[in-house]
Structures are given as structure tokens and as C-alpha cells.
């Protein structure tokens, strides 16, 4: 078999000069010199505006990033065991993956949930499930991130209920609800209600937390999923910040000052394989957000302009072929995230192209972060890669090109309008198509897939020695039995009253209705299930079925 070329190469007919590009299409010169880099004054110092070199003066010399392993499978009892295992081995923050029915507002025993219960995350249908998920875990000590969007208000309400049942005030809870519904319409598609109604519910969570939960991040504005859907690094930055501006505009329109809530906003980015471009992307992100907050929204508090972001290594770059190679990919991506100054990091497991990660695989993923932190030496000084001529040039290029694409979205009317018209979805799909075309033609190398392949890749996957996690039928039966028992132990009159109040309030015009989060919290206290709460909102809002094709 003939091996294909190892890099994207274009030859000009006039000069015959080889052109090499980053993954985002930025031309890379053979070498860079001092004239390529910006002045030190433009870079600034760590901990000072515009925070290119980090949001804290000492960065990891003062404290390491939060080490999270995204986890969830089966029923709440299964995942609780995994959480306690990881915490006992040095994980410093929890990150919850919910199964597809929970994400779509369906109870585990709903006919539409068949075959999906506990498969891509943990099944949470009741307050009791949430209590079991965090059994024997100190909610006043741990930071919990919840990757949930359409039903973020319900999961947050259940988390509050689980904490308060143990005497832990919501005011001291630390963590994050992802709650970024705009990127669901743009890339991920686990939405329920129409865009405007979903968007307003997301704003309810932000305003609720600004008053009730000062240590909680009510939203994690996520470029990650757009990147995994095919966006390049430029688009990831542009569309993430376009979404962020849309959210901030809406909160300000409700009468909130920028500095009363901005410090609670958080962000979420992917990290792929183009090492220096990824490091530069994180540095550019800090600078872009700092200027948006100060120059556009006129913040008087530099703390508001500090972007706090979580990074996850790229699941999309993992391969089923030669799956052991994924350890190297994850290690490089994690190192790029650390050199880029992330506040929180998840490292994917080597087996995730084959199935949910096993206990051994997640332990190796956690140890990857710990080795970087404790053995590599990169935490000894702030921004150790800063000053690289190449890196600084890439940082400038990414900032400029991301802002150019950001302005295109603004001219359409902002990201909500750009999503409704299909512009953002279309641009992501074009980028995904171009990347895959390069892989298929061998211009972009994926080791073990289109170069350095095993003789029979399909057979190699089938005979892989990597153990794959499976969800047992008994785990699903346990979830069904608990749900049935939960329903029998309710005061149905109080339950129906709480759900009716929620539906009536949600049906009002936005200018006339109250924040829905307290009503959802009350419904969970009356033992409403995830599906019943979503059902009340479905009756008020309807379901969204996109009609745009690309």
C-alpha cells in the first residue's frame, strides 16, 4: 500500500514554493524572528489586563488547575462509585455526564428512552437519583460541573435540593451548569424547546445564580462542541464569543450591571492536535474576552474581564484504530491546555472511540494530568511558552481572524439570529467537510487511520485488547424500579399544583413572567421528575424541529 503525504502542501505555479498551514489555515513560515512578535507592552504581565499571559500573577505556582474527569454511566449508584474512586485517587473536581434521555427531558422509563438509559452518561430522573449520585460526597467541599443544557434548570434544582436536604446552603455550592443552549442549536442538537424560549430559560439560570448562588458558574459558554462538530480554531473563538455577547446582552437587558454577574460566567474550549495553534488560541481567547468586557460592556472591574475556562481534550481526534495511540494524543493536548493557562482540565480516556471509559482508562487519564503537574516542570513559571516568536505571531493571527468572523455574526444580528438563519451551522459544516476531505485524500495525517495503518484495520479494532465498558441490564432495571417506587411516594395534589404553576408562568410573555428557576426548584421538592418538569415546559413552549437544511 502506498503511503500518502504527511502534511497539507500547496504549490504555487509561479514560485513552486511549499506552503504549510495550521489546522485553521493560517500560513506557517519556515522560521520566525524577533520582528514577527508583538511588543512586550502588548503582551502585558500575567494577572494584568488584557491577561494574554494568564489571569493570575502566579498562575500554577500558586495553585494548579482543577483536575476533572468527565464521568457518568448507568444509574446514579454506578456513577457515585466512579466519583468516589476518582476523588480517592486525586481528582480535584467532579464533572457529570448525563444520559441522552436526561438531556432531552425524558424519564428513564419513557418509551422514547428505550436503549439509551445510562449509555452516554448517568440517568437522573428524580431528586432521589441526584441524592444517590452524590451520596457520601461533601457538597460543601467539592466543585461539581454538570454538562447539561436543555434541562440545566432541572438538574440545578435537583442539585440544590440534594444539598439542602443535607444542610448545605445553595449559597456556598461551587461548580458549573453548562447551560449553553445556543451551541446546542449550532452544533450538538440536544435541545427541546424553540430557540427563543430555551434562550430565555438559560438567562433565568444566570440571573437566579447571580442572586442566590454567588460561587456557582451558571453557564459555561462552550466552543468545545462546535469544535468537535467541525469548527476550526478561528470559528471556535468567534462563535463562542458571539454567543457570550448574546447572553450578556440579554442579562443586561433585564437590568443587571455587567459587574454584578460577569465574574460568574465561565467558558469551555476544546484542545486538538495542532499544538502551538491550540496554545495560541487560549492566549488569544483571554485577550479577546478582556477587550469585549471592558470596551463593549464598559466594565469597571478587571476581575470581570478575566476569562475562566475549562478545557477538554478532543474526543473527536481519538481513533478506534490503534487506540493505544490516543494516550499520546491526549497527553499532547493536555500539555497544550496547561501551557495555554486553563483553569480546569478534563483528559479523555484512550478507549473513548470504542465505548464509555473503563476504570483503568480513566485512571490513566487522571495520571496524565498529574504527571504534567508534578513532573514536567511547566508549572514552575508563568506562561513558559510565551515569547516564542511563532507562538506570539499565531496568537495575533488567531485574535485578528476570530474577530473578523465575530463581526460577520454581529452584522447578521448576533448569534441567535445567525443560528436561526443557519449561518453558523453552515460554516461549521463547511469546515468539517474540508477537514475530512483532507483526511480522506491523505493531506491531513491521522496515524493508524490513513498512514502507518495495520494490515487490516477492521480486524485490528475487533481484536483490540482494550476492555470496553458495558451497561448491564440489571443497572437499567434498578433505575426503573427506583423510579416506580419514587412515584408511589408522592402527594399528587401538591405535585400537580407545582407543575401547573410552572406551566402557567412559562406561558406568559417574557416581560410579564417571573424567573422560572424557583418554580422548577419547588416542583423538584414536590417530587416532580425530569420528564414531568420538561412536560410542563413542552406544553407551554412546544418542541423545536429545525426546518433549515444545508
C-alpha positions as CSV (number, residue, x, y, z in Angstrom):
1,X,0.0,0.0,0.0
2,X,1.4,3.4,-1.0
3,X,1.8,5.8,1.9
4,X,0.2,9.3,1.5
5,X,1.7,12.7,2.1
6,X,2.1,13.8,5.7
7,X,1.1,17.4,5.6
8,X,-1.2,19.8,3.7
9,X,1.0,21.1,0.9
10,X,0.1,23.6,-1.8
11,X,2.5,24.6,-4.7
12,X,2.2,27.9,-6.4
13,X,2.7,27.6,-10.2
14,X,4.7,30.8,-10.2
15,X,7.1,30.2,-7.3
16,X,6.8,26.4,-6.7
17,X,7.1,27.4,-3.0
18,X,5.7,25.0,-0.5
19,X,3.0,26.4,1.8
20,X,2.4,24.8,5.1
21,X,-0.7,25.8,7.2
22,X,-2.1,25.3,10.7
23,X,-5.3,23.3,11.1
24,X,-7.2,26.6,10.8
25,X,-5.5,27.5,7.5
26,X,-3.0,30.1,8.9
27,X,0.1,30.0,6.7
28,X,3.3,28.9,8.6
29,X,6.6,30.4,7.7
30,X,9.8,28.3,7.7
31,X,11.0,30.3,10.8
32,X,10.1,33.3,12.9
33,X,12.3,36.1,14.3
34,X,12.0,38.9,16.7
35,X,10.3,41.1,14.1
36,X,7.4,38.6,13.9
37,X,6.5,39.0,17.6
38,X,4.5,41.8,19.3
39,X,6.0,44.2,21.7
40,X,6.1,43.2,25.4
41,X,3.8,46.1,26.1
42,X,1.1,44.5,24.0
43,X,1.5,41.2,25.9
44,X,1.3,42.7,29.3
45,X,2.1,40.9,32.5
46,X,0.4,37.8,34.0
47,X,-2.6,38.8,36.1
48,X,-3.0,42.2,34.4
49,X,-5.2,43.4,31.5
50,X,-5.6,42.0,28.8
51,X,-4.4,38.8,30.5
52,X,-2.7,37.3,27.5
53,X,-0.2,35.6,29.7
54,X,-2.7,34.4,32.3
55,X,-5.4,35.7,34.6
56,X,-3.4,35.3,37.8
57,X,0.0,36.8,38.6
58,X,1.4,33.4,39.8
59,X,-0.8,31.1,37.8
60,X,0.1,27.4,38.6
61,X,2.9,28.4,41.0
62,X,0.0,29.5,43.3
63,X,-2.5,26.7,42.6
64,X,-2.9,24.1,40.0
65,X,-5.8,23.8,37.6
66,X,-8.8,21.8,38.7
67,X,-8.4,18.2,37.5
68,X,-11.8,16.9,36.3
69,X,-12.7,13.6,34.7
70,X,-16.0,13.8,32.8
71,X,-17.9,10.8,34.1
72,X,-21.3,9.2,34.2
73,X,-22.9,5.9,33.2
74,X,-25.6,3.6,34.2
75,X,-27.7,4.6,37.3
76,X,-26.7,7.1,40.0
77,X,-25.3,4.3,42.2
78,X,-22.9,3.2,39.4
79,X,-21.6,6.7,38.9
80,X,-21.4,7.5,42.6
81,X,-18.9,4.6,42.9
82,X,-16.8,6.0,40.0
83,X,-16.8,9.5,41.5
84,X,-15.6,8.3,44.9
85,X,-12.9,6.2,43.1
86,X,-11.6,9.2,41.2
87,X,-11.7,11.5,44.2
88,X,-9.7,9.0,46.3
89,X,-7.0,9.0,43.6
90,X,-6.5,12.7,43.4
91,X,-9.3,14.2,41.2
92,X,-10.0,17.7,42.4
93,X,-13.4,18.4,40.8
94,X,-16.4,16.3,39.6
95,X,-17.8,16.5,36.1
96,X,-21.1,14.9,35.4
97,X,-22.1,13.3,32.1
98,X,-25.9,12.8,31.8
99,X,-27.5,10.2,29.6
100,X,-29.4,11.2,26.4
101,X,-32.9,10.8,27.9
102,X,-32.0,13.2,30.8
103,X,-30.5,15.7,28.4
104,X,-33.7,15.6,26.4
105,X,-36.1,15.9,29.3
106,X,-37.3,12.3,29.3
107,X,-37.7,9.9,32.2
108,X,-35.8,6.7,32.1
109,X,-39.0,4.7,31.6
110,X,-40.4,6.8,28.8
111,X,-40.8,4.7,25.7
112,X,-38.6,7.2,23.8
113,X,-35.7,6.4,26.2
114,X,-35.5,2.8,25.2
115,X,-32.0,1.6,24.6
116,X,-30.4,4.9,25.8
117,X,-30.7,4.7,29.6
118,X,-27.3,5.2,31.2
119,X,-25.5,4.8,27.9
120,X,-23.7,8.1,27.4
121,X,-24.0,9.3,30.9
122,X,-25.8,8.8,34.2
123,X,-29.6,8.6,34.3
124,X,-31.2,11.3,36.5
125,X,-35.0,11.3,36.6
126,X,-35.6,12.2,40.2
127,X,-34.3,14.2,43.2
128,X,-33.6,10.8,44.8
129,X,-31.3,9.9,41.8
130,X,-29.4,13.2,42.4
131,X,-29.1,12.5,46.1
132,X,-27.7,9.0,45.4
133,X,-25.3,10.4,42.8
134,X,-23.6,12.4,45.5
135,X,-24.0,10.1,48.4
136,X,-21.1,10.4,50.9
137,X,-19.5,13.2,48.9
138,X,-19.2,16.5,50.7
139,X,-21.1,19.0,48.5
140,X,-19.8,21.9,50.6
141,X,-16.3,20.9,49.7
142,X,-16.4,19.6,46.1
143,X,-16.8,21.6,42.9
144,X,-19.3,20.0,40.5
145,X,-19.5,20.6,36.8
146,X,-22.7,19.5,35.1
147,X,-22.7,19.1,31.3
148,X,-26.4,19.7,30.8
149,X,-28.2,22.3,28.7
150,X,-31.9,21.9,27.8
151,X,-32.7,20.5,31.2
152,X,-30.0,22.5,33.1
153,X,-32.6,24.3,35.2
154,X,-34.0,20.9,36.4
155,X,-30.6,19.4,37.2
156,X,-29.5,22.5,39.0
157,X,-32.8,22.5,41.0
158,X,-32.2,18.8,42.0
159,X,-28.6,19.6,42.9
160,X,-29.8,22.4,45.2
161,X,-32.4,20.0,46.7
162,X,-29.8,17.3,47.3
163,X,-27.5,19.8,49.0
164,X,-30.2,21.5,51.2
165,X,-31.5,18.1,52.3
166,X,-28.1,17.6,53.9
167,X,-28.0,21.1,55.4
168,X,-25.7,22.6,52.7
169,X,-26.8,26.1,51.6
170,X,-27.1,26.8,47.9
171,X,-25.1,30.0,48.6
172,X,-21.9,28.0,49.2
173,X,-22.2,25.5,46.4
174,X,-19.4,25.6,43.9
175,X,-19.5,24.4,40.3
176,X,-21.0,24.9,36.9
177,X,-24.1,24.2,34.9
178,X,-23.1,24.2,31.2
179,X,-26.5,25.8,30.2
180,X,-25.2,27.0,26.8
181,X,-28.3,26.3,24.7
182,X,-27.1,28.4,21.7
183,X,-24.3,25.9,20.9
184,X,-26.9,23.1,21.0
185,X,-28.7,24.6,18.0
186,X,-25.4,25.4,16.3
187,X,-23.7,22.0,16.7
188,X,-24.9,19.5,19.3
189,X,-28.7,19.2,18.9
190,X,-29.8,18.2,22.4
191,X,-32.4,20.9,22.5
192,X,-36.1,20.6,23.4
193,X,-37.9,23.9,23.1
194,X,-37.7,26.6,20.4
195,X,-34.6,28.8,20.4
196,X,-36.1,32.0,22.0
197,X,-37.8,30.2,24.8
198,X,-34.7,28.0,25.5
199,X,-32.5,31.1,25.4
200,X,-34.7,32.9,28.0
201,X,-34.6,29.9,30.3
202,X,-30.8,29.9,30.1
203,X,-30.9,33.6,31.1
204,X,-33.2,32.7,34.1
205,X,-30.4,30.5,35.4
206,X,-27.8,33.2,35.1
207,X,-29.9,35.8,36.9
208,X,-31.0,33.3,39.5
209,X,-27.5,32.3,40.4
210,X,-26.2,35.9,40.4
211,X,-28.6,36.4,43.4
212,X,-28.8,33.0,45.1
213,X,-25.5,31.2,44.3
214,X,-22.6,33.6,44.2
215,X,-19.9,30.8,44.0
216,X,-21.7,29.0,41.1
217,X,-20.9,29.4,37.4
218,X,-24.4,29.5,35.9
219,X,-23.2,29.0,32.3
220,X,-20.2,27.5,30.6
221,X,-20.2,29.2,27.2
222,X,-18.9,26.3,25.0
223,X,-16.8,26.4,22.0
224,X,-15.9,22.7,22.6
225,X,-18.9,21.2,20.9
226,X,-18.7,23.5,17.9
227,X,-15.1,22.5,17.5
228,X,-16.0,18.8,17.8
229,X,-18.6,19.3,15.2
230,X,-16.0,20.5,12.8
231,X,-15.3,24.2,13.5
232,X,-11.7,25.3,13.2
233,X,-9.9,27.2,16.0
234,X,-10.8,30.6,14.4
235,X,-14.5,29.7,14.3
236,X,-14.4,28.2,17.8
237,X,-13.3,31.5,19.2
238,X,-15.6,33.7,17.0
239,X,-18.8,31.7,17.7
240,X,-18.1,31.2,21.4
241,X,-17.7,34.9,21.9
242,X,-20.6,35.8,19.7
243,X,-22.7,33.5,21.9
244,X,-21.2,35.1,25.0
245,X,-22.2,38.6,23.9
246,X,-25.7,37.4,23.2
247,X,-26.1,36.1,26.7
248,X,-24.5,39.2,28.3
249,X,-26.8,41.5,26.2
250,X,-29.8,39.6,27.5
251,X,-28.8,39.7,31.1
252,X,-28.0,43.4,30.9
253,X,-31.4,44.0,29.2
254,X,-33.0,42.5,32.3
255,X,-31.5,45.4,34.4
256,X,-28.3,43.8,35.7
257,X,-25.0,45.7,35.7
258,X,-22.2,43.9,33.9
259,X,-20.0,43.6,37.0
260,X,-22.9,42.1,39.1
261,X,-22.7,38.8,37.2
262,X,-19.8,38.7,34.7
263,X,-17.4,37.2,37.1
264,X,-19.6,34.1,37.4
265,X,-19.5,33.4,33.6
266,X,-17.2,30.6,32.5
267,X,-16.1,29.2,29.2
268,X,-15.3,25.8,27.7
269,X,-12.9,25.1,24.9
270,X,-11.6,22.0,23.0
271,X,-7.9,21.2,22.6
272,X,-6.9,19.4,19.4
273,X,-3.6,18.2,17.9
274,X,-2.1,21.3,16.3
275,X,0.0,22.0,19.5
276,X,1.1,25.6,19.0
277,X,-2.1,26.8,17.5
278,X,-4.0,25.5,20.5
279,X,-1.7,27.2,23.0
280,X,-2.1,30.4,21.0
281,X,-5.9,30.0,20.9
282,X,-6.2,30.1,24.6
283,X,-3.9,33.1,24.9
284,X,-6.0,34.9,22.2
285,X,-9.2,34.0,24.0
286,X,-8.1,35.8,27.1
287,X,-7.3,38.9,25.2
288,X,-10.5,38.9,23.1
289,X,-12.8,38.5,26.1
290,X,-10.9,41.1,28.2
291,X,-11.5,43.7,25.5
292,X,-15.1,42.7,24.9
293,X,-15.9,43.1,28.6
294,X,-14.1,46.4,29.1
295,X,-14.6,48.1,25.7
296,X,-18.1,46.9,24.7
297,X,-19.8,46.5,28.1
298,X,-17.8,49.2,30.0
299,X,-16.9,47.1,32.9
300,X,-15.1,48.9,35.7
301,X,-13.8,45.7,37.3
302,X,-10.8,43.9,35.8
303,X,-11.9,40.7,37.5
304,X,-15.0,40.7,35.2
305,X,-12.6,40.8,32.2
306,X,-10.7,37.6,33.3
307,X,-12.0,34.7,31.3
308,X,-12.2,31.5,33.3
309,X,-12.2,28.4,31.1
310,X,-12.3,24.7,31.2
311,X,-10.6,22.6,28.6
312,X,-11.3,19.1,27.4
313,X,-9.0,17.2,25.2
314,X,-10.6,16.4,21.9
315,X,-12.8,13.2,21.8
316,X,-13.2,13.7,18.0
317,X,-9.4,13.2,17.4
318,X,-9.4,9.8,19.2
319,X,-9.3,6.7,17.0
320,X,-10.7,3.2,17.3
321,X,-7.8,2.1,15.2
322,X,-4.6,1.6,17.3
323,X,-6.5,3.0,20.3
324,X,-3.3,3.0,22.4
325,X,-2.1,5.9,20.3
326,X,-4.8,8.0,22.0
327,X,-2.7,8.2,25.1
328,X,-0.1,10.2,23.2
329,X,-2.8,12.4,21.6
330,X,-4.4,13.2,25.0
331,X,-1.0,13.9,26.6
332,X,-0.1,16.5,23.9
333,X,-3.5,18.1,24.1
334,X,-3.4,18.3,27.9
335,X,0.1,19.9,27.8
336,X,-1.2,22.5,25.3
337,X,-4.1,23.3,27.6
338,X,-1.7,23.8,30.6
339,X,0.7,25.9,28.5
340,X,-2.4,27.9,27.4
341,X,-3.3,28.6,31.0
342,X,-6.6,26.6,31.6
343,X,-8.3,26.9,35.0
344,X,-9.8,23.4,34.7
345,X,-9.0,20.4,32.6
346,X,-10.5,17.1,31.5
347,X,-8.4,14.4,29.8
348,X,-10.1,11.9,27.6
349,X,-9.6,8.2,28.1
350,X,-7.8,6.1,25.5
351,X,-10.9,3.9,24.9
352,X,-13.5,6.5,24.2
353,X,-13.6,5.8,20.5
354,X,-14.7,2.3,21.4
355,X,-17.1,3.0,24.3
356,X,-17.5,4.6,27.7
357,X,-14.2,4.7,29.6
358,X,-13.3,1.9,31.9
359,X,-11.9,2.5,35.4
360,X,-8.4,1.7,34.3
361,X,-8.6,4.1,31.4
362,X,-9.9,7.0,33.4
363,X,-7.1,6.4,36.0
364,X,-4.5,6.7,33.2
365,X,-6.2,9.9,32.0
366,X,-6.1,11.3,35.5
367,X,-2.4,10.3,35.9
368,X,-1.7,12.1,32.7
369,X,-2.7,15.4,34.3
370,X,-0.8,14.6,37.5
371,X,2.4,13.8,35.7
372,X,2.2,17.1,33.7
373,X,1.6,19.0,37.0
374,X,4.2,17.2,39.2
375,X,6.9,16.0,36.9
376,X,7.1,18.1,33.7
377,X,8.3,21.4,35.2
378,X,5.9,23.5,33.1
379,X,4.2,24.8,36.3
380,X,7.4,26.4,37.7
381,X,6.9,29.7,35.8
382,X,4.0,31.6,34.3
383,X,3.4,31.3,30.6
384,X,6.6,29.3,29.9
385,X,5.9,29.2,26.1
386,X,5.3,33.0,26.0
387,X,7.8,34.9,24.0
388,X,8.1,32.2,21.3
389,X,8.2,34.2,18.1
390,X,6.0,31.6,16.4
391,X,3.5,31.4,19.3
392,X,3.1,35.2,19.6
393,X,2.5,35.5,15.8
394,X,-0.1,32.8,16.0
395,X,-1.8,34.4,18.9
396,X,-2.1,37.7,17.0
397,X,-3.3,35.9,13.8
398,X,-6.0,33.9,15.7
399,X,-7.2,37.0,17.5
400,X,-7.5,39.0,14.3
401,X,-9.2,36.3,12.3
402,X,-11.6,35.3,15.1
403,X,-12.6,39.0,15.5
404,X,-13.2,39.2,11.7
405,X,-15.6,36.2,11.8
406,X,-17.2,37.5,15.0
407,X,-18.0,40.7,13.1
408,X,-19.8,38.7,10.4
409,X,-22.0,37.2,13.0
410,X,-22.7,40.6,14.5
411,X,-23.7,42.0,11.1
412,X,-26.3,39.2,10.8
413,X,-27.8,40.4,14.1
414,X,-25.9,38.4,16.7
415,X,-25.5,34.7,17.2
416,X,-29.2,33.9,18.0
417,X,-30.2,35.3,14.6
418,X,-27.2,33.7,12.9
419,X,-28.2,30.4,14.3
420,X,-31.9,30.9,13.2
421,X,-30.7,31.7,9.6
422,X,-28.4,28.7,9.6
423,X,-25.2,30.7,9.0
424,X,-23.2,29.3,11.9
425,X,-24.3,25.7,11.3
426,X,-23.4,26.1,7.6
427,X,-19.9,27.5,8.3
428,X,-19.2,24.7,10.8
429,X,-20.3,22.1,8.3
430,X,-18.2,23.5,5.6
431,X,-15.1,23.4,7.9
432,X,-15.9,19.8,8.9
433,X,-16.2,18.8,5.3
434,X,-12.9,20.4,4.3
435,X,-11.1,18.7,7.2
436,X,-12.5,15.3,6.4
437,X,-11.7,15.8,2.7
438,X,-8.1,16.4,3.7
439,X,-8.0,13.3,5.8
440,X,-9.6,11.2,3.0
441,X,-7.1,12.5,0.5
442,X,-4.2,12.0,2.8
443,X,-3.3,15.7,3.0
444,X,-4.0,15.5,6.8
445,X,-2.4,12.6,8.5
446,X,-4.2,10.6,11.2
447,X,-1.7,8.0,12.4
448,X,-3.2,4.5,12.2
449,X,-6.1,5.6,10.1
450,X,-4.7,6.9,6.8
451,X,-1.0,6.3,7.5
452,X,1.0,3.7,9.4
453,X,-2.0,1.5,9.3
454,X,-2.3,-2.1,10.4
455,X,-2.8,-4.5,7.6
456,X,-6.5,-5.0,8.4
457,X,-7.8,-2.0,10.4
458,X,-11.3,-3.5,10.9
459,X,-9.8,-6.7,12.3
460,X,-7.4,-4.7,14.5
461,X,-10.4,-2.9,16.1
462,X,-12.3,-6.1,16.6
463,X,-9.4,-7.9,18.2
464,X,-8.3,-4.9,20.3
465,X,-7.1,-5.8,23.7
466,X,-8.7,-2.8,25.2
467,X,-11.6,-3.7,27.5
468,X,-14.9,-1.9,26.7
469,X,-17.3,-0.8,29.5
470,X,-20.9,-2.1,29.0
471,X,-24.0,-1.0,30.9
472,X,-25.7,-4.0,32.4
473,X,-29.4,-4.7,32.1
474,X,-29.6,-5.0,35.9
475,X,-28.4,-1.4,36.2
476,X,-31.3,-0.2,34.0
477,X,-33.8,-2.4,35.8
478,X,-32.6,-0.9,39.1
479,X,-33.2,2.6,37.7
480,X,-36.8,1.6,36.5
481,X,-37.7,0.1,39.9
482,X,-36.4,3.2,41.8
483,X,-38.4,5.5,39.6
484,X,-41.6,3.5,40.1
485,X,-41.2,3.5,43.8
486,X,-40.4,7.2,43.8
487,X,-43.7,8.0,42.0
488,X,-45.8,6.0,44.5
489,X,-44.5,8.0,47.5
490,X,-45.8,11.4,46.4
491,X,-48.5,13.8,47.2
492,X,-50.1,14.0,43.8
493,X,-52.2,17.1,44.6
494,X,-49.1,19.2,45.6
495,X,-47.2,17.8,42.6
496,X,-49.9,18.8,40.1
497,X,-50.2,22.2,41.7
498,X,-46.5,22.9,41.3
499,X,-46.4,21.7,37.7
500,X,-49.5,23.8,36.8
501,X,-47.9,26.9,38.3
502,X,-44.8,26.3,36.2
503,X,-46.7,25.8,33.0
504,X,-48.9,28.9,33.5
505,X,-45.9,31.1,34.4
506,X,-43.9,29.8,31.4
507,X,-46.8,30.5,29.1
508,X,-46.7,34.2,29.9
509,X,-44.9,36.8,27.8
510,X,-41.3,37.3,28.9
511,X,-41.9,40.8,30.1
512,X,-44.7,39.6,32.4
513,X,-43.4,36.3,33.8
514,X,-41.2,35.5,36.8
515,X,-37.9,33.7,36.8
516,X,-38.8,30.0,36.3
517,X,-35.9,28.5,38.3
518,X,-37.6,28.9,41.7
519,X,-40.8,27.3,40.3
520,X,-38.7,24.4,38.9
521,X,-36.9,24.0,42.3
522,X,-40.3,23.9,44.0
523,X,-41.5,21.2,41.6
524,X,-38.5,19.0,42.4
525,X,-39.2,19.4,46.1
526,X,-42.7,18.1,45.3
527,X,-41.0,15.1,43.7
528,X,-41.6,16.0,40.1
529,X,-39.5,14.0,37.7
530,X,-37.2,15.3,34.9
531,X,-39.8,14.3,32.4
532,X,-42.7,15.9,34.2
533,X,-41.0,19.2,34.5
534,X,-40.0,19.1,30.8
535,X,-43.5,18.1,30.0
536,X,-44.9,21.2,31.6
537,X,-42.5,23.4,29.6
538,X,-43.2,21.4,26.4
539,X,-46.9,22.2,26.9
540,X,-46.1,25.9,27.3
541,X,-43.4,26.2,24.6
542,X,-43.9,23.3,22.2
543,X,-40.9,21.3,20.8
544,X,-38.4,22.6,18.2
545,X,-38.0,20.8,14.9
546,X,-35.5,22.5,12.7
547,X,-36.5,23.1,9.1
548,X,-33.2,24.5,7.8
549,X,-31.2,22.3,5.5
550,X,-27.6,22.9,4.4
